[in-house]
Amino acid sequence: MQMANMAQLSSTLRVSAPLLLGFILLIICQFGWANTTQNVPLRLTSSSITKIDLQDWIYINHSPNISQLTKVLEQAPSAWKKFDTAQPQHIGVKNYWVTFSIYNPEDYLSRIIAIDNPLLDSIVIYHFINGELVSAQQMGDSLPFKQRPLLSNIFLYPVEFQPGDTHKFYIKIDSLGSINLPLVLWSSNDLTQVIETKNLYIGLQIGLLTAISLFSFFIALASRSFSYSYYSAYVLGLTILTASIHGVSFRYLWPQWPIMQQYIFSIIIPLTLGFSLMFTEKALQLKYHNLKMLRICRVMAVIAFLLAIIMPFLHYSSALYILVFVVLTMSTILVAFSLIQAFIGQRNATLYAVGRIALLLGCIITGLLYVGIINLDVAPQIPTMIGLTFEVVTMAAVLALRYNDERKAKFKIQQQALEQAQRIREVREEALHAEAENSEKLEQMVQERTLELEITLRELNEVNQKLTEQNTIDSLTGVKNRSAFDRRLIAEGRISRRQQTPMALLMVDIDKFKSINDQYGHLAGDHSIQTIAQVLSDILKRPTDLVSRFGGEEFAIILPSTDAEGAQQVAEQIRQTISEQEITHNGQHIPLTVSIGVSADIIDSDEHPMLLLEQADKALYQAKRSGRNKVCYYALKADQI
């Protein structure tokens, strides 16, 4: 691909900052291309079909320890395995590498690579042309939606093919969910038609579920029916679940909040299951027909709602396995309940059982597709989606039959409610009388307890402040310790990032400190460390500056709102002052110098402060290697000291 074409694509291909750095480093490693796998490329011409399934040209390398492209390029050809469409679907993978090649002998062609799985967390596509890396594109539902090169529910990557070029792609995938990877090479026209048709079907399904949910909600408001309330919440949960599976929710509801993709399924699935169980209790009228089944349904509903709270705190892959087991188990139990009720003659149970069986079959087929036992030319989630839609429509019919029974029972319930209200009124009057007698005593006791609590809290706060202060001071030098430095580094990094002001770090190390200990003794070494700490505290006068003992004979200094030039001036002042310092211990003169590493920058991410510390440490070791008693600055742009 020519550089002009790359410039034209740059407006749509957005690469994150870490990828840009990796891109620069990988250009240096292009000699490693010859060592990669030599799989046969797809030969592409103007007469080729406009939809090409790339499964036959895909090779995979699942090495969890290989996360960098440079390491992948060093892999032997035997490390790559031919992709097997019949293999079981993985759930939760890291560093899953895919590669394929496309050769274009003579035509100018424009194509789009489509990955039709909107639930993949992270996808990084490395694009080589004739052995030269030309693009590194990151996408996935862990990034904001607008960062995709083409705004679509699925992941699309456009490619321009010049005559005689061989395009090689390395795709790195990290995902906590399913690794289902349908890769297809499309022409733009055919892809547009297919996406429009698919979006029409998805829109109809979501629209139908939304309409049923709203209709049930309004009926619930009008009739005050718990059955319709639970059913409305159940269908609403299915609507959100369906929209999330197809990538619609991420695109239209929370495009700037990719973290929602990590939690929506582990929350909405148990919530939907819980409302389904509550609806089942009403639809099958278990309160009147089988109290044991009623208790089981309520226990399972409590479990489902508890799972909605617990699941977000578990690892995503583990949560998926737990939810699959729970959904299949509870669905099987509900099918058994409905069949038992149907056999004893309950008229609503038969229709309910048909809907539940349809949903269960859809879930089973989806599970068999995921584990590779069966192989159908459909996405694994499609059978479950079809079963859900059929089940929702069937449950709507159950509610229609149930509504008449509820209306007949409503009058009797109202009568019972009136009697109960009378009893409650009498009990309330008695309670109010007792409350009036005890309120004065209770108020006095509360005031006494409140005063005691305030005194205790004040004393506890004072003790905590003293303890906190002691825990942040180094006992030998009197300056801040490593723990205080780490917390301050994070805080000052956030201030620098928010205010866009520079922050500098100094790493100070006493030269030949081991020789001082060996020659003058460890007490002299401690005296030297204390002297250095005192000099640093005297030089750094600003309240925001922080001097800390980093470890052993090493000190770390944070200089907020300080650029590189200012930091180097402070470092040189420290070095010169210490070198001129007259240090004696027990009448012996101790020659003392320090080496200082300096780094400074405007913080732009949560990881940047630690990178700045690492750069200052590198500069310190450079000062050591250069002869000691020196100040070295780390230049980020050249990646040199």
N, C-alpha and C positions, 0 to 999 in steps of 0.2 A: 504494500500500500504506500503511495506517495505521501510526502509530508503535507502537501496541500489538502489531501483527503483527511489526514489526521487532524489538521486544524479545523476542518469543517465539522468533524465528529466531536471535537472537544466541547462544543456547546451543549451537547446532550450527554456525553459520557463524563460523569462526575466521579473523581477518585478521591478518596479520603486522604488526609494528611499522612497517616502511617503508610498507606499504599504508595504515595509519591516518593517517600524515602526509600521504600523497598524497590520501586521502579528504577531509581538512580543506581542502587547497589547492584541490581540484576543486570543492568547494561554491561557492567564490568565482567559479569560471569557468563557472557554469551558463548565463550569457548566450550562450555559444558554441554551445548546443544548436541554435539556429535555423540555423546555418551548415552543419550536417552533411547527409549524404546523405538524400534523401527517398524511400527505397525503400518499396514498398508493403508494409504489415504483414500478417502472417497473422491472419485473422479467426477467433477462437476462441469457440465456443459450447458449451453442454452437449450438443448433438447431434453435435459434432465427433468424429471417430474418436479412439480413445485412443492410437494410435500415429501420429504425424505426422513424416514425414521432412522435416527443415528445409532440405534442400539447395536446394530451389526458392526459398527466401526469403533465402538467404545472399548477402552481398556481401563481397568481400575487398579488402584494401589491403595489399600487401606492400611496405612502405617501410622498408628496414633502418635508416634514419637516424631514424625516428620511434619513440621508446620511451615517450613520455608521452601520456596521454589528452588533455591540453590541445592538443597538436599535432594529434592525430587529429581533434578536434572542429573544428579550423580548416581541415581539408582540404575542397577543393571536391567537389561530388557526382561530378564526372567522374573523381576519383581512385579511386572505388570501382567495382569490376568485378563483374559477376554471376558467381557461383561455377559453374564448369564441372566436372561430375563426370567428364568424359572427359579432363581435363587430366592430364599426368604427375604422379605423386606426387613431392613434394619430399623430399630427405633432407638434413637440417640447415638450419633456417631460424631467423631472428631477427627479432623485431618483425613477426610475421605477424598482421595484424588481421582479424577477422571481425565482421560486424555483421548483425543481423536484428531485426525488430520483430514484436510480437504484440499484437493489439487484442482486448479482451474487452468486448463491448457490454453484456451484461445479466446474466451469471451469476456466481456465486461458485464458482471452480474452483481445484483444487489439482493442479499438474502438476510433473513432474520433467524437467529437461533433461539428457540423457545424452550423454556423449562417449565412445564405445566404442573408445578407443585407450589402453590402460593404460601405454603407453611414452612418452607426452608428458612432457617435462621440466618445463615451467612453463606454467601456464594461469592467467590473471588475467581474471576475469569482472567487468565493470563493468555494473551493473544500474540503468537509469533507469526511473522511473515518471512519466509525463506530463512529461518533461523534467527531472526532478529525480533526481540521483544518490542512491540509497538503500543501495547495497551495493557493496563491492569485495572479491571473494573470490579468494584465491590457492590453487591446488592444483597437483599435478604429482608425478612420481616423484622430483623433486629435493628434496621436503619429506618429513618423517616421515609415515607412513601415517595416524596418528591425527589429523592436521590437516585431513583431508578433511571436508567438511560432512556427508556420508553415507558410512559405512564400507563401501566396495564395491571390487571389483577394477577397475572402470571409474570414470570421474569423473562424479559426479551433483551437480546443483544444483537444490534444491527452490524452487518459485515458487508464491506465492498470488496469484490473479487476482481483483481486485475489479471490480464492474460499472463500465463506462465508462472503465477505465484502459488506457493504451497503454504497454506495456513494451518498452523498447529495450535491447538487449544489445550491448556491445562486448567482444570476447574477444581478448586478446593472447596469442599463443603463441610460445614459444621452445623449440626442441627440436633436439638434435643428431642424432636419428634421423628416422624417417619422419614426415611431417606428415599422414598419413592422418587425416581428420577426419569421422567419421560422427556427425552431430548429429541427435538424435531427441527429440521431445517426447512423453513418456509420461504415462499415468495411473499412480498408484502400484501399483494392483493388477496391471495388465498387465505393468508392468516387473518386479514381483516374480516373476510366473510365468515370464517370459522368462529372467530371471537364474537362477532355480532350474533351469530346463531346461538352460541353457547350462553352469551349474556342474556339472550331472550329467554332461554329455558330457565336460567338461574333466577332472572327477574320474575318470571311467572311463579316459580316455586316460592320465592321469598314473599312475593305479593299475596299469594294464596294464604300462606301461613300468617302474614301480618293481618290480612282481612279477617281471618277466622279468630285471631287473638283479639282484635279490636271489637268484633261483633260479640264475642263471648264476654268481654269486659263490660260493654254497655248493657248487655242482658243481666250481668251480675249486679251492676249498679241499680238497674230498674227492679229486679226481682229479689235483690239481696240474697242471692243463692251462692252458697259456698262452692257448690259443684262447678258453676261457671267461673267463679273466681280462681279456683285451683287450675281449672282447664285453661283459662286465659293466661295465667302465669306460666303454665307448662308449655303452651304453644309459643308464647313470647320467648321462652328460653330456647326452644327448638329453632325459632326464627333467627335469633342471634347466633346460635351454633352453626346453622346452615350458612348464614352470611359470612361467618368467620372462616369456615372451611373453604369457601370459594374465594376468599380474599376480599370480599365486598366490604366487610366491616372495617378492615384496616384502611381501605381506600377512602371511604366516605365518612366513617364515624370517628376514628382516631388516627389519621395519617401522620400526625406529629408525635404520637405516643407509642412507639414500637414496643415498649415494655408491656403494653396491654396484651400483645400477642403471646407473651410468655405466661400470662396468668388467666386469660379469658377462658380457656378450655378447662383448666383445673378448677375453676370456680363455677362456670355455667353448667357443666355436665352434672355435678352432684346436685346443684340447685334445681335443675330441670327434672332430675330423677326424683328429688324430694317432693316437688309439686305433683309429679305423676303418681307417686304413691298416695298422696293425700286425695288426688282426684279419684284414684281407684277405690279408696275407702268409700267415697260418696257414690260413685257410679255403680258399684256392686252392692251398695247398701249393706255393708258388712256389719253395721251396728245392729241391724235387725235379723241378719241371717246367720252370722258366724262370728262370735266375739273373739275366738282364738285367732282367726285370720285378721280381725281388726287390730288386735294387739301386735301381731307380727308386722302388719303394714305400718303401724305407728312407730314401732321400734326401728324398722328399716328407714322410715322417713327421717327420724332423728339422726340415724347414722349418716344418711345422705347429707343433711344440713351440716353436721359436724365435719364431714369430709370437705365441704365447701370452704370451711375455715382452715382446715389442716393442710389440704393439698397444696396451696400456694407456697408453703414453707418446705415442701419436699422437693427433691430433685425431679425435674420435669419428666424424665424417662420413667423413673420409679412411679411417679404419680399416674402416668398414662397406663402402666401395667395394672396398678391397683384399681383405677377407674374402669378399665376394660373388664377385669374380674368381677368387680362389684356390679356393673351394669348388666353383664350377662347373667350373673347369679340372681339378681333381683328380678330381672325380666323373666327368667325361667320360673321363678316362684310365682310371679303375677300370672303367667300363662297357666300354671297349675291351678291357682286359685280360681281363675275364670272358668277353666274346664270343669272343675268340681262344682262350681255354682251352676254352670250350664246343665250338668247331668242331673242336678236336683230340681231343675225346672225354673230357675230364675230367667226371665225373658231377656234382660239386658246383658246377661253374662255371655251369651253366644256371640253376639256382635262384638262385644269387647274382646273376646278370645281371638276372633279373626284378626282384628287390628293388631293385637299384641303378637300373635304368631307371625304376621307379616313383618313387623319390626324386628323380631328375634331372628327370623331367617335372613333379613338384610344384614344384621350385625354379624351373623355367623359367616355369611358369604364374604363380607368385608374382611373378617379375621382370617379366613382361608386364603384370600388374595394376599394379605400382608405376609403370611408365613410361607407362601409359595406352594401350598398344597394344590390349589387350582390356579389356572391362568386364563383370564378373560381379557378381551380387548376393551376394558373400561378402567377408569380410575378406581382405586380400592374403595373410596368413600361413596361411590355412586349407589351401590346396593343399599347401604344404610340410609342414604338420603331418600331413595325411592320408598323404602320401608317406612321411614318417618312420615313422609307425605301421606301415604296410604293409611297409616295408623291414625294420623291427625284427623283425616276426613271421616274415618270410621268412628272415632271417638265423638266427633260432632254429631253423628247419627245417634250414638248412645245417649248423648245429652238431650237430644230432641225427645227421645222416649222417656228419659229420666225426668224431664221438666214437668210433665203432667203429674207424675207421682209426687214430686216435691211440692207442687201447688196444693195437692190434696192434703198432704201432711202438714202444710204450713199452718192451717187453721188450728189444728190440734196443738201444734207447738206453741202458737200464740196464746192459747188458753193456759197451757202449762206455764208459759212465761209470765202471764198475769198473776197466777197463783204464787209463783216463785218471787215475783216482784213484791207482792204483799208481805211475804215472809222476810224478804230482804229489808223492806222498810221497817218492819218491827225490830229486826236485829240491829239495824242502823241506829234507831232511836235509843236502844239500850246502850249501844256502843258510844254514842255521843254523850249520853249521861255519864258513863264511866270515864270517858275522855276528859270531860269538864272537871271532874274531881282530881284527876291525876296530872292535868296539864301544868298547874302551878308548880307542883313538886318536880315534875320533869324539867321544866324550864330552869329552875334553880340548880338542879343537878348538872344540866348541860352547861350553864355558865361557869360553874366551879371546874368542871372537867376541861372546858375550853381554856380557862386561865392556866391551869396546870399544864396543859398541852403546849400553850404558847411559851411558857417558861422553859419547858423541856426542849422544845425545838430550838429556842434561842441558844441554849447552852450547847446543844448538839452541833449547831451551825458553827459556833466558835471553835469547838474541838476539831471539826472537819476542816476548817480553814487552816488551822495550825498544822494538822496532819498533811494536808495537800501541799503546803509550803515546804515541809520537811522532805516530802517525797520528790520534790523537783530540784533539790540542791545537792551538788556533789560534796560528799563529806570531806574530801581532802582539800579541794581548792576553794570551795565556797561559791563557785559559779554554778550555772544550771547544769543538770545532768543530761544524759542521752535521751531519756524519756521526755523531758521537757522540750528538748530540741526537736524531737520527732513531731510532737503536737504543734509546736510553734511553726515548723516548716510547712505543715499542711495549712495552718491558718493564714500565714503570710502569703502562701501560694494562691489561696482563694482571693485574698485582697488584691494581689497583683493582677490576677485574671479579671476581677471585676472592675478595677480602676484603670487597667492597662498601664500600670507603672512597672518599671524594671525592679527586679530583685536580684541581689548578689549573694553568693556563698563563698566563704573562705575556709579552706582546710589547712590548718597549721599543725606542723609536726616538728618536734624537737630533733635536731640532727644528732646522730650518733649517741642516742640516749642510752643504749646498752653499754657503751664504753664508759659513760658517766657512772652508771650503776656499778660496773666492774671495778673502776678505778677509785671512786670516791665513796662507794657504798650506797645502799638503797635509801638511807635517810637523806643523803645528799641529792639523790634522784627525786625524792618526794619534795625536797626543798626547791629544786629547780622547777618542778611542775607548778608548785604554788607561786613561785616568782613570775613565771610566764603568765599564769592566770591573772595575777595582780596587774601586770603590765597591760594585758589585753583589756581588762576592766577600766584601767585609767585612760587608755586611748579612746575607747568607744564610749562617748558621752551621751549619745542620743537615747532617749527612753525606749525607742522602738528597736534598737540594736540588741542582739542577743549573743552572748558569749557562753559556750557550753563545752564541757569536757566530753569529747566524743568517744574516748576510750584510750587507756594507757597514757602515752605521752602525746596524744593527738587531741586538738581542739577544733571545734566547728563554730563558725560565726555566720549569723544571718544579718544582712544589711538591707532592710526594706527601702524602697524608693531610691535605689542606688544603681547607676549604670556601670558599664564595664570600666570606663576611665576612672570614675570615682572609687570603685572597688580596688583597682590596682594601686591607686594613690594610698588608700588606707592600708593595704597589704604591705606596700613598701615602707610606710611609716612604722608599721609593726616590726617588720624585719630589721630595719635600721636601729630602732630603739632597743630591741633585744640584743642585737650584736654589740651595742655600746654599753650594755648593762654590766655593771660590776657585781658579780654574784660570788659570794664566799660562803663556805660552810666549814665550821670548826677551824677557821684560820686558813683554809685552802681556797684558792681562786678556781672557780669552775668556768671554763670557756663554754659559752652557750650561744648557739645560733639556731635559727628555724628556717624551714622551707615551707612555702605557702603556695597552694593551688587556688586559682580564682576562676569563677564562672559567673555569668550574669545574663539575664534574659527576661523578657516579659512572659509570664506564665500564661499558657493557652489551653491547658488540660489538667485533669487531676493527677496524671502520671508525670507531668512536666517537672514538678519540684524534685522528685527522686532522680530524674534524668539530670537535672542541674547539679544535684549532689554528686552523682556519678562523674559528671564532667569535671567538677572541682577536684575530685579524688584523682582522676587521671592527670590533671594539671599538676597536682602535688607530687605524684610519682615521677612526672617529667622533671620537676624541679630537683627531686632527689637524684635522678639519673644524670642531671646536668651539672652536678658538683655540689649541691646543697647550698644553703644560705642564699636562696634565690626565690623570686616570685615568678610564677608562670601562669598565663591566662589561657583558658580553653576557647578557641575560636570555633563556634558551632558550624558556620557556613562551610568552612574548608575542612571541618572534621579533623583539625590539627591543633596541637598545643603551640 
